[in-house]
Amino acid sequence: MAEVLVIVLVAVLCAGALYTTSAARVIRQYERGVVLRLGRLRDDVRLPGLTLVVPGLDRLRKVNMQIVTMPVPAQDGITRDNVTVRVDAVIYFKVVDPTSAVIAVEDYRFAVSQMAQTSLRSIIGKSDLDDLLSNREKLNQGLEVMIDSPAVSWGVQIDRVEIKDVSLPETMKRSMARQAEADRERRARVINADAELQASKKLAQAAGEMSAQPAALQLRLLQTVVAVAAEKNSTLVLPFPVELLRFLERAQQPAAETGHGEPDAPPAPTVPADLLGPAAPPAPPTPSTAPAPARNTPSVPSAPSDADAPTGPAVPSSSEQPFAHH
């Protein structure tokens, strides 16, 4: 009889151990348990630790409460300014209601992924290219609101949505590169012009100071010569006054004008134009006396002019008398 009791006790202990083994469940710290008994939801949510379920009647669903990082596949779309882009993103979410995550949706991860893709395509069509490139914070907030609205009923909370990369066509990249290069060149020219303006003002002030003291210009000239000679150059640069070149140029102009006259006449001495007074009007040309044509009639010699007559009384000779009688 005692042996039978021992056998029964051992059998009960084995059955209890087997039941405990099959009914015991371990829930981790970052998980919560949802129990369905005969397909019906139990009200209590199992907390982390060791918990027991009825084998064959209860079904335990463990829900991860950690933040999930899910990449959103790249989506092709056309922006509001008709530019084709390819945008991908990443979404961070977590489960706040394990019961809704199990009951309200079949697979909350897949549902969140599909909602993120459709919302990303929608936000691309509503935005400009400049907004996608420079105003991503606003787009991230709008994308988060669009995904979080239906996810609340699934027991899921969207923590953050970030747009990772915006891929542009090669032609658009080249156009933007040319635009940026032109903008940088414009800024460089403006800076250079501003520098020239400031330098010209400083040079004008320096010229005013040097004009008050002529010796300062000579000292500056000597400093320039010393600076050039300090470089161990074999060529020494000496400045030449521009006023002297202008004086020589003005002196050569009268000589060039007199060179078109008589070739046999010696050149007249040149005098600088600034030293001469106002030029006198040219004298009218004197008429030249041409010889009279020869005729058969005896020619009558012309009377001497007043310029050829001597100062004293002139006595005509016998040959100069017009009519002589023999």
C-alpha positions in Angstrom: 0.0 0.0 0.0 2.8 2.3 0.8 4.4 1.6 -2.5 1.2 2.6 -4.3 1.1 5.9 -2.4 4.7 6.6 -3.3 4.0 5.8 -6.9 0.9 8.1 -7.0 2.8 10.9 -5.2 5.6 10.6 -7.7 3.2 10.7 -10.6 1.4 13.7 -9.2 4.7 15.5 -8.7 5.7 14.7 -12.3 2.4 15.9 -13.6 2.7 19.1 -11.6 6.2 19.7 -12.8 5.1 19.0 -16.4 2.2 21.4 -16.0 4.3 24.1 -14.5 6.9 23.7 -17.2 4.3 24.0 -19.9 2.3 26.8 -18.2 5.3 29.0 -17.1 6.2 31.9 -19.3 9.0 34.5 -18.9 8.4 38.0 -20.0 11.4 40.3 -20.4 11.7 43.8 -18.9 11.1 45.5 -22.3 8.1 43.3 -23.1 4.4 43.1 -22.2 2.2 40.0 -22.4 -1.3 39.8 -23.9 -3.3 36.7 -23.1 -6.0 35.3 -25.3 -8.1 32.5 -23.6 -10.0 30.5 -26.1 -9.7 33.4 -28.5 -11.0 35.9 -26.0 -8.9 38.8 -24.7 -8.0 38.7 -21.1 -8.2 42.1 -19.4 -5.0 41.9 -17.5 -1.7 42.6 -19.3 1.1 40.4 -18.0 4.0 42.4 -16.6 7.7 41.5 -16.9 8.8 38.4 -14.9 7.4 34.8 -14.6 3.8 34.3 -15.4 1.6 31.3 -15.9 -1.0 30.5 -18.5 -3.4 27.6 -18.9 -1.8 25.1 -21.3 -4.1 24.4 -24.3 -6.5 27.2 -23.4 -4.4 30.4 -23.2 -2.2 31.9 -25.9 0.3 34.5 -24.8 1.4 37.3 -27.2 4.5 39.2 -26.3 4.7 42.8 -27.5 8.1 44.7 -27.7 7.8 48.1 -26.0 11.2 49.3 -27.3 11.7 52.1 -29.8 11.8 50.6 -33.3 14.0 52.1 -36.0 12.5 51.3 -39.4 14.0 52.5 -42.7 11.5 53.8 -45.3 12.4 52.6 -48.8 13.3 55.3 -51.3 10.3 56.8 -53.1 10.3 58.4 -56.5 8.1 61.5 -56.9 7.6 64.8 -58.7 7.8 67.9 -56.6 5.5 70.8 -57.0 7.9 72.6 -59.3 8.1 69.6 -61.6 11.4 68.1 -60.6 11.8 64.3 -60.4 13.5 63.3 -57.1 14.1 60.1 -55.1 13.7 60.4 -51.3 14.2 58.0 -48.6 13.6 58.4 -44.8 13.8 56.7 -41.4 11.1 56.4 -38.8 11.3 55.9 -35.0 8.2 54.6 -33.2 7.2 52.5 -30.2 4.2 50.6 -28.9 2.4 52.4 -26.0 -0.8 50.1 -25.9 0.1 46.4 -26.3 -3.6 45.4 -26.4 -4.4 47.7 -29.3 -1.2 46.6 -31.1 -2.4 43.0 -31.0 -6.1 43.5 -31.5 -6.6 46.6 -33.6 -4.1 45.7 -36.4 -2.8 42.5 -37.8 0.9 43.5 -38.1 1.6 47.0 -36.8 5.2 47.0 -38.2 4.0 46.4 -41.7 1.1 48.9 -41.3 3.5 51.6 -40.1 5.9 50.9 -43.0 3.2 51.2 -45.6 1.8 54.4 -44.1 5.3 55.9 -44.0 5.8 55.2 -47.7 2.5 56.7 -48.8 3.0 59.8 -46.6 6.5 60.3 -48.0 5.2 60.3 -51.6 2.5 62.7 -50.6 4.8 65.1 -48.9 7.1 65.1 -52.0 4.3 66.1 -54.2 3.3 69.0 -51.9 6.8 70.5 -51.5 9.2 72.4 -53.7 12.8 71.3 -54.4 14.2 74.1 -52.3 12.1 72.9 -49.3 13.4 69.3 -49.7 17.0 70.5 -49.7 16.9 73.3 -47.1 13.7 73.2 -45.1 13.7 69.6 -43.9 12.6 70.3 -40.3 9.2 71.5 -41.5 8.8 68.5 -43.8 9.8 66.1 -41.0 7.2 67.5 -38.7 4.5 67.3 -41.4 5.5 63.7 -42.2 5.3 62.8 -38.5 1.8 64.2 -38.2 0.6 62.3 -41.3 1.9 59.0 -40.0 1.0 59.5 -36.4 -2.7 60.2 -37.0 -3.7 56.6 -38.0 -1.1 55.0 -35.8 -2.7 56.2 -32.6 -5.5 53.8 -33.0 -3.0 51.0 -33.4 -1.4 51.6 -30.0 1.7 53.0 -31.7 3.4 56.4 -31.1 5.6 58.0 -33.7 8.6 59.5 -32.0 10.5 61.0 -35.0 10.7 60.9 -38.8 13.8 62.0 -40.7 14.4 62.4 -44.4 17.7 60.9 -45.1 18.7 61.6 -48.7 17.3 63.4 -51.7 18.6 62.1 -55.0 18.5 64.5 -57.9 19.0 63.9 -61.7 22.4 64.6 -63.1 21.2 67.4 -65.2 19.7 69.1 -62.2 23.0 68.7 -60.3 24.9 70.3 -63.1 22.5 73.2 -63.3 22.7 73.8 -59.5 26.5 73.6 -59.7 26.6 76.3 -62.4 24.2 78.4 -60.4 26.3 78.1 -57.3 29.5 78.9 -59.3 27.9 82.0 -60.8 26.8 83.2 -57.3 30.3 82.7 -55.9 31.8 84.6 -58.9 29.3 87.4 -58.4 30.2 87.7 -54.7 33.9 87.7 -55.6 33.5 90.5 -58.1 31.5 92.6 -55.6 34.2 92.1 -52.9 36.9 93.0 -55.4 35.1 96.1 -56.5 34.6 97.1 -52.9 38.3 96.6 -52.2 39.2 98.7 -55.3 36.9 101.5 -54.0 38.4 101.5 -50.6 42.0 101.4 -52.1 41.2 104.3 -54.4 39.9 106.4 -51.4 43.1 105.6 -49.5 45.3 106.5 -52.5 43.4 109.8 -52.9 44.1 110.6 -49.3 47.7 109.7 -49.6 48.0 111.8 -52.8 46.6 114.8 -50.9 49.1 114.4 -48.1 52.0 114.0 -50.5 51.0 117.0 -52.6 51.3 119.2 -49.5 54.9 117.9 -49.0 56.8 117.4 -52.3 59.6 115.8 -50.4 57.3 112.9 -49.3 56.9 111.9 -52.9 60.6 111.7 -53.4 61.0 109.6 -50.3 58.3 107.3 -51.4 60.1 106.9 -54.7 63.3 106.0 -53.0 61.5 103.5 -50.8 60.1 101.8 -53.9 63.6 101.6 -55.5 65.0 100.1 -52.3 62.1 97.6 -52.2 62.7 96.5 -55.8 66.5 96.3 -55.3 66.1 94.2 -52.1 64.8 91.2 -54.2 68.3 90.6 -55.7 67.1 91.4 -59.1 69.5 92.3 -62.0 67.0 94.8 -63.4 66.5 98.1 -61.6 63.2 100.0 -62.4 63.4 103.8 -62.3 60.3 105.8 -62.7 60.2 108.4 -65.5 58.1 111.6 -65.0 55.0 111.6 -67.2 55.1 115.4 -67.5 58.5 115.2 -69.4 57.0 112.8 -71.9 54.1 115.2 -72.5 56.5 118.1 -73.0 58.5 116.3 -75.6 55.3 115.2 -77.4 54.1 118.8 -77.6 57.5 119.9 -78.8 57.4 117.4 -81.7 54.0 118.5 -83.0 55.2 121.8 -84.7 58.2 120.0 -86.3 55.9 117.5 -87.8 53.6 120.2 -89.2 56.6 122.2 -90.9 57.9 119.0 -92.5 55.3 119.3 -95.4 56.7 122.6 -96.9 59.5 123.2 -99.5 62.0 120.3 -99.5 65.0 122.6 -100.3 64.3 125.1 -97.5 66.2 124.4 -94.2 64.0 123.4 -91.3 63.0 126.3 -89.1 63.9 126.1 -85.4 61.2 124.5 -83.4 59.7 126.3 -80.5 57.3 124.6 -78.0 53.7 125.4 -78.6 53.1 126.5 -75.1 55.8 129.2 -75.3 54.3 130.8 -78.5 51.5 133.2 -78.6 48.4 133.0 -80.7 49.3 132.0 -84.3 49.2 134.8 -86.9 47.0 134.2 -90.0 48.9 133.1 -93.1 49.9 135.8 -95.7 48.3 135.7 -99.1 50.5 134.3 -101.9 52.2 137.0 -104.2 51.4 136.7 -107.8 54.3 135.7 -110.0 55.1 137.7 -113.2 55.0 135.4 -116.3 57.0 136.4 -119.4 54.9 138.0 -122.2 54.5 136.0 -125.4 56.8 137.0 -128.4 55.1 139.0 -131.2 56.2 140.5 -134.6 55.6 144.0 -133.4 58.4 145.7 -131.6 58.0 145.4 -127.9 57.9 148.5 -125.8 59.9 148.2 -122.7 58.0 148.8 -119.5 58.7 151.6 -117.3 60.7 150.8 -114.2 58.8 150.3 -111.1 59.1 152.5 -108.0 60.8 149.7 -106.1 63.6 149.4 -108.8 64.1 153.1 -109.1 67.2 154.5 -107.4 66.8 157.0 -104.6 68.6 159.9 -106.6 67.4 161.5 -109.8 67.6 159.0 -112.8 68.9 160.1 -116.2 67.6 158.0 -119.0 70.2 156.7 -121.5 70.0 157.0 -125.2 69.1 153.3 -125.5 66.1 153.7 -123.2 64.5 156.4 -125.3 61.6 154.9 -127.2 61.9 156.8 -130.4 65.2 157.9 -131.7 65.7 159.9 -135.0 68.9 159.4 -137.0 
